Amino acid sequence: MATMQKMLSLPPNLVSAFYELEKVDPKEWFCTSDPVGVKLGSGGGTAWLLREWARCRQNADKTEKRILLHAGGQSRRLPSYAPSGKILTPIPVFRWARGQRLGQNLLSLQLSLYEKIMERAPEKLRTLIASGDVYIRAEESLQDIPEADVVCYGLWVDPVLATHHGVFVSDRKQPEALDFMLQKPTLAELGQLSKTHLFLMDIGIWILSDRAVDLLVKRSQKPDDGSRKPYSDLRYYDLYSDFGLALGNHPRIADEELNALSVAILPLPGGEFYHYGTSRELLSSTVTLQNKVYDQRQIIHRKMKPNPAIFVQNAEIHVGFSSDNDNVWIENSFVGERWKLGKRQIITGVPYNNWELELPDGVCVDIVPLSDARWAVRPYGFDDVFKGDLKDEKTMFLGKPFLRWLDERGLTAEGWSERTDDLQAASLFPVVSDAEQMGKVLNWMVTDPMSKEGKDIWLQSERLSADEISAQADLRLLYAQRESFRKKNLETLAANYEKSVFYQLDLDDIAGEFAHYGLPAPELLPDDAPLMQRIHNRMLRARIEKLGEKDFKTDEQGAFALLREGLLADMYAKKSRPHLNVYSDQIVWGRSPVRIDVAGGWTDTPPYSLFAGGNVVNMAIELNGQPPLQVYVKPCKELRIVLRSIDMGAMEVVSTFDELQDYRQVGSPFSIPKAALALAGFVPAFSEVTYPSLEKQLEAFGTGIEITLLSAIPAGSGLGTSSILASTVLGSLSDFCGLAWDKNEICRRTLALEQLLTTGGGWQDQYGGVLQGVKLLQTEPGFIQNPLVRWLPDHLFTHPEFRACHLLYYTGITRTAKEILAEIVRCMFLNSSVHLDLLAEMKTHALEMAEAIQRNDFDAFGRMVGKTWKQNKALDSGTNPPAVEQIINLIKDYTLGCKLPGAGGGGYLYMVAKDPQAALHIRELLTRHAPNPRARFVEMSLSNLGFQVSRS
């Protein structure tokens, strides 16, 4: 994925600390704040942000795509995260999701969607603008983004909700184009419009062309007033209510230049909108997110909360909860055993203490560290809006009229030396120097108005306003306290893995945290723990040990061994009883095509497929008119097993069980047939009947066995050769030994065979070759992977118009998939968020590929092959070595898409030419500029038979 500039407008106090606190690269990120005391709006703020970026990053690539997030503001209705900005609000791990991080926040969650949108956006659409206090999800794949000056995303919503937001209105006859925009329309307006128009709620994701950005900046300017201030030429201008109302076919604001901009409106596919603008929304949005999934099979931990609206993170808690504790949020805080909690409470920033404190319902506590070992004590009400004149009876504080709060404490609104016109600017909150003072003044402010001691502290202390707290907060101390709590939480979560989200987290990130804090690796899980958790545990331990420069091989090998145990358990339970099923002079002849995967490869690979299921589109192909993998099995007069390889010119005679079980040598010519014979029941572990020796078993069987292999294809081809050869051997042995395995059972046993060989791998290779034609293969989560097969039409591959456009070229570059496979599997074990996100995209992409094939859309098919290649490269950079890249660069102008099948790194290159003429150009180019003496074209054709077995 290409890097994009991320530009943030933040609270002033956060700007200098942002890069350090969020550990981001200043080359990719830029942040500033609106000028202090100046309101610019989202339009003027965009102009200022772009201007500051250009001033500070004069050498930056001005043509790079960029994401602008407006995350400044006072956060009046969410005071708990005002100092650090709402965009950095910590968000609890979703109980149903894998690969999330304990340290995740609103920014890290929302950024992924914006990056995906910009990846899809046409080159002329370079600027995305969004709000920092929302989390927006797209449950379905994004649609193509049209060429336009402005593209806006919206959601289909209930009309009542739409009345609180901006609304895009489109004519029913032209739903993709904006007719006009409204801000907070009434229900009556929407009702009248619905007869002829459609409406989508604006979710604040706007993409602008350079032309639109220039006009937005131009409209944000005012005549220079002679001031030397850098913002003196900027005015308040709102992207949504000013710029937006001037857009569309029938805009509400007349402006010749803006009216001429082309605008497209897109419904966000499977869109979900979560607002984090207020204290109430902090809880309601998080509850809705957590309860998106009720399927208990997707919820790994077994803990049942007494109330679903209780959230505790980065905290130490010594009180119990009950069902009465509704809407409780505790973060970065210590809550002692003498606290009494109620409902509708947000507790943030509270350091270690020994307070006896009873918090009334609806009362929240925020403690903010300042410099020089001081803290600001800020209680507030759950629904406080921090607005209004101090003398106004309607101004609320701590859930009651501010005047009443003063009166209860023997205070009045008179005599305040600072501003009294706005509660946000009133110096209400005392600054203290120790936890004891903190507890006493807090108790007076929220519970005991008659406490003289608490009142004296309040009167004698320096006091700050909400605005001053945000400006003076020591964010490094705030983060340090959060980190201290999280360090403790890590150990607690690991120890209580059965009732925590621990083993569904991004364990790669967790390993880094353990190493950073110098924590010992979690203990080995007991044998009765769920197998998948034991696998995660061993790989996590290995990664922590590796980061600590200790021996990690034992734990890493233990993780792979446990995976093998899970995949082979069914095989050990279903032992085989082979019996001779041919005449003494008969030969069983098995042959198979190979496969090309065009979408979804890697999603079939354990452990990912075991916990998420997989989707793959692949096709069975013959090479030069023949199935290239062939196996011959015949009786042998001597009571032994003779193994031959025609293509490798090798032979081996096996006379003992030990020799037969010596199949774990990668590169051995006969590892596959040895493991296949084991699964067919010729070793004690998989045999229904126990024999003292292999000779005695063959004697009971009635003959020795001779197996001859022919692989008319180079090693490391990427066409699934080893897996499909294994299936061909297993299928041939099934016929020879009367085991009656159907094609599905043959493929399942191939997955087990690869585990015996320790090479690993998924199920798509064998199903791709054993089953004929083009197909979509899908599995559900679980250790037993039985793909559902949906055959797809072969028109795009067999019709004369398209057949010549499918090209297969042997690059002459060899590679072993095992190391690429092993590293990606390690990341699957660790729930690496980067890898899991990519794999989820690949699953969706496979469904889109299947749909394109069903529509007989050749251009879409070719482009999607190109997208598959991009996904594979993102998953592992070793997929595309420089030598392969050179070949692709030669022919890319003539292709719709191309890819190395399988794990990549070398082998064959599959190309989809734009048309038959382009295919001829490709053949000419690669024949003339062959990268090495072995490189060559191979004729490919779709196999309509798959695996076949017959007898002489």
Secondary structure as UniProt FT lines:
FT   STRAND          5..9
FT   HELIX           12..15
FT   TURN            16..17
FT   HELIX           18..22
FT   TURN            26..28
FT   STRAND          29..32
FT   TURN            36..37
FT   HELIX           41..56
FT   TURN            58..59
FT   TURN            62..63
FT   STRAND          66..70
FT   TURN            76..77
FT   HELIX           79..81
FT   TURN            82..84
FT   HELIX           86..88
FT   TURN            95..96
FT   TURN            102..103
FT   HELIX           106..120
FT   TURN            123..124
FT   STRAND          125..131
FT   TURN            132..133
FT   STRAND          134..138
FT   STRAND          150..155
FT   HELIX           159..162
FT   TURN            163..164
FT   STRAND          166..171
FT   TURN            172..173
FT   TURN            175..176
FT   STRAND          180..183
FT   HELIX           187..193
FT   TURN            194..196
FT   STRAND          197..209
FT   HELIX           210..219
FT   TURN            230..233
FT   HELIX           239..243
FT   HELIX           244..246
FT   HELIX           256..259
FT   STRAND          263..267
FT   TURN            269..270
FT   STRAND          271..275
FT   HELIX           279..290
FT   TURN            291..292
FT   HELIX           296..298
FT   TURN            308..309
FT   STRAND          310..317
FT   TURN            323..324
FT   STRAND          328..335
FT   TURN            337..338
FT   STRAND          339..340
FT   STRAND          345..348
FT   STRAND          357..358
FT   TURN            361..362
FT   STRAND          363..370
FT   TURN            371..373
FT   STRAND          374..381
FT   TURN            382..383
FT   TURN            390..391
FT   TURN            393..394
FT   STRAND          396..397
FT   TURN            398..399
FT   STRAND          400..401
FT   HELIX           402..408
FT   TURN            409..410
FT   TURN            414..415
FT   HELIX           423..425
FT   STRAND          429..432
FT   HELIX           435..446
FT   TURN            449..450
FT   HELIX           452..460
FT   STRAND          463..464
FT   HELIX           466..472
FT   HELIX           475..495
FT   HELIX           497..499
FT   HELIX           502..504
FT   HELIX           507..517
FT   TURN            527..528
FT   HELIX           531..547
FT   TURN            548..549
FT   HELIX           553..573
FT   TURN            584..585
FT   STRAND          588..592
FT   STRAND          594..599
FT   TURN            601..604
FT   TURN            606..607
FT   HELIX           608..612
FT   STRAND          615..623
FT   TURN            624..625
FT   STRAND          629..636
FT   STRAND          641..645
FT   TURN            646..649
FT   STRAND          650..654
FT   HELIX           657..660
FT   TURN            666..667
FT   TURN            669..670
FT   HELIX           671..677
FT   HELIX           678..682
FT   HELIX           684..686
FT   HELIX           694..701
FT   STRAND          704..711
FT   TURN            715..716
FT   HELIX           721..736
FT   TURN            737..738
FT   HELIX           743..756
FT   TURN            757..758
FT   HELIX           764..770
FT   STRAND          774..778
FT   STRAND          788..792
FT   HELIX           795..798
FT   HELIX           800..803
FT   TURN            804..805
FT   STRAND          806..810
FT   HELIX           817..829
FT   TURN            830..831
FT   HELIX           833..854
FT   TURN            855..856
FT   HELIX           858..875
FT   HELIX           877..879
FT   HELIX           882..891
FT   HELIX           892..894
FT   STRAND          895..899
FT   TURN            902..903
FT   STRAND          908..913
FT   HELIX           916..928
FT   TURN            933..934
FT   STRAND          936..938
FT   STRAND          940..942
FT   STRAND          948..951
//
